[in-house]
């Protein structure tokens, strides 16, 4: 969702880019993430703007609006199909955290995703590559990055910002300024009831 984009996202993207010799890394904010429908989130316009600010200084990083323009839930299977159609001959990789890989069987059309893209799994603190997985057993492309475990999450950053603790050194300065200017993570004022 990139709500907000943070240094964990950027560090893992760069780690994958270097380790896998990738030409480009696309950051794709989802307008309506299917696994986070009940979660309140910033508008897609704000999340796109913050993600653009976060990646603007890296020549190989780019923001895609492919899911932002899609109506309804943003399914990864639809995205990889579309990217494969737009970039015939490109070898696509899908970067995800170990926590998301653990739920990959529950995604919509996981076989389609794995057929179009190499699954690249980033280590999270306390996670290890599974000994057995149908994705690795079938010989489909699953690559485990050798990245250090980074414990940064957007939900924790939203909580910190809402509590007034800030997100400095956890998100790019330009993202922190944007979020503050737009009051994205400030809790709604509580209404007090008057009694007679």
N, C-alpha and C positions, 0 to 999 in steps of 0.2 A: 504493500500500500504506500510505502514511503511517507509515513505520517508521524514524525518527520523523517527525511533521509538523514542518516548519521554516519559517523566515521567507520562504524562496523560494516555498513554497506559498501562504502568506498574502499576500505582495506581489503575486503574479500573479493571485490571486483578486480582490484589491481593484482591481488595474489593469483586469481584465476587467469587473468590476462597474461601474466608473466609465466606461470607454471605450464599453461597450455598453449602458449604462443598464439594468442588470439589477436586478430586484427582490430576488432571493435568489440565494445561491450555496450549493449543496449540496456538502459534502465526503463522499465515499462510499468508505470503506475497504473493500477487497475481502477477503473471508474467504480465498479461494484464487485469487490472480491467475494466470490461465493462462500468462502470459509469464514468471512467476517461480516455477514449481513446484519447481525444484531449489534455490531459495534458502531458507536458513533464515530464518525471520522470527518476530517476536514474536507472541503470541497475538492473535486478533482482539479479544478483550476489552481487552487492553492498548492496542492500536492505536486502538480506539474511544475509550477513556478519554483517551489523549493528544490525540487530535484534538478531542475535546470541550473539553479544557483550552485548546488552542490557539485555538479560535474563540469561546470563551465571552464575550468582551467586545465582539464585533461583532454588532450587531443584525440584519444581513443575512446573516450566516454561520450555517449550520446543518449538523449532522451527520446523515446518513441511514444507517440500518441495512439498507437494501434488499439490499445484497450480502452483508452480514455474516450475514444469516439464510438465505441461499441455500445449498443443499447442492451440493457439487462446485465446479468452476471458475466464477468470476464473469465472465460474458461481457457486455461493454458493450451488445451488441445486445439482450439480455434486459432489461437495466436501462433503456435508453431506451424500449423497448416498454412496460414497466411504468409508467415515469414519464409517458409520453404517455397511458396509460389512466387513471392517477390524476388527471392534471391536463389534462383536455381543453381545448383552446383556448390552452394555454400555449405560448409559443415557447421551445423548449429549446435550450440551447447546451452543447456538450461542449468543455471546456478541456483541451488537451493540449500538451505540449512539442513543439518541432520534431523532436526525435529520435523521438518516438512517431508523429508524423504521417508521417515517412519510412517507417514500417513499416505504415501504416494498411491498405494493400492486403492484408496478411497476416492481419488480424484476422478473426474470425468475423463473417460477414454485414456487411461494411462498407457495402454499399448500404442496408441496413436502418437502420444508424446514421445515415448521411447523410440518409436520408429523414425521420428523426424529429428530428434536431438539427442546428443550425448548427455546423460544426466551427470551433472557435476555437483558433488555434495561437499559442503563445507562443514568441517568439524565444529561442533559447539562444545562449550565446557562440559565435561563429563560424558561426552558421546564418543562412541567408537564405531568403526565400520561393522555392520552386522556380519556374523559368521555365515549366515544363510539368508539369501534374498532371492526371490524368483527372478529379479532383474539381473543379478550377477550370474545366477545359475543358467539362464537362457543365453548367456553370452552377449546380451545387449550392453551397450556402452554405459557403464557406470564408472565414474572416476571420483575417487576420494581425494580431496585436496590435502596437502600437508600443512595447511594453515594453522597458526596458533588459535586456540579457542578464545573468541572474543565475546564477552558477555555484555552486549549492549542491545537493548531492544527499544523499539519505538514506543511501546506502551509504557515502559518505565520512564522514558524521556517525557512523554506527555504528562505523567503523574508528577514528575519533578517540576516541570514548568508550571503546572497548575498549583503546586504547593509553594511556588515562588522561589524555588531553589535554582532555577536556571538550567541551561544545557551547555554552558561554555565548556570547551574542550571535548565535547561529545558529538557536537554537530558543527559544520562549518559556520564561521561567524556570520556570513551572509544569510544563512538559513535561520540562525537564531534571531537576527535582526528582523527578517521578514516575518517570522512567526510572532514576534513581540509586536511589531507594527500592526499586524492584522488581528492581534489578540486571539490567536488560534487555540491556545491551550489554557486560557484563563477560565476558571470555573464560572458558570453563570451565577449572578448574584442571588443570594437566597432571599426569598420574600418572607417578610414577617407578617404574621396575622395580628391584627389589632383586636383586642377584646374590649367589650364595653363594661 
